[in-house]
Amino acid sequence: MGMNVGSESTTEDEGIVDINTTPLIDVMLVLLIMLIITIPLQTQAVSIDLPQGNPPPSTQETPVVTLAVDFDNTITWNGQPLSGEDDLQAHLREAASGPADQQPEVHLQPNRLADYKTVVHVMADAQRLGVTKLGIVGQEQFAEGQ
C-alpha cells in the first residue's frame, strides 16, 4: 500500500475509505465498564462447622501390620508366611473387624519382581473385606538406577 502525493485527477474529492474505530472502541470500553459495575457480587454464604483449636493428640498408637509380597509371590503377614488365599482373607477380615478408627494400618510391601496380578489381588481382597487403612510402602526399590 502506497501513498499518493500528487494525483492525476485533482478535481475529484476522494473520501477516506478507512473506518474510524476510535469511537467504536470508546463505546465498547464504556459498555464493558458498565457491565463490570452492574455484575452482582457473590453474597451467598455456606456455613461450615470447623473444629476449633488443635485436636488433642491420640492417646493410643495405631497398630501396624506389614503385608509383604515376595519375588516368588509368597505373601507374608508380619513376617509369617501365609498358607493360602483362605489364610490371607482370615487375616484381612480380622484386621477389618471393629470400627474404622480402631483398625490397624496395613502396610503393603510388594517386591519389585512380584507379579502385578498377585499384588492387585491382595489389594482387592483388602478392599472387599473392609480394610480402610491400606498403604503401599517400600517404593524406593522402584526408583531408576537401583
CORGICOR-V457507 format. One record per helix or strand of 3 or more residues. SS is the DSSP state (H for helix, E for strand). FROM is the first residue (numbers start at 1). TO is the last residue. If there is no record, write none. Layout:
BEGIN
ss->[SS | SS]
from->[FROM | FROM]
to->[TO | TO]
END
This chain:
BEGIN
ss->[H | E | E | H | H | E | H | E | H]
from->[22 | 64 | 75 | 85 | 100 | 105 | 116 | 134 | 139]
to->[38 | 69 | 77 | 96 | 102 | 110 | 128 | 136 | 142]
END
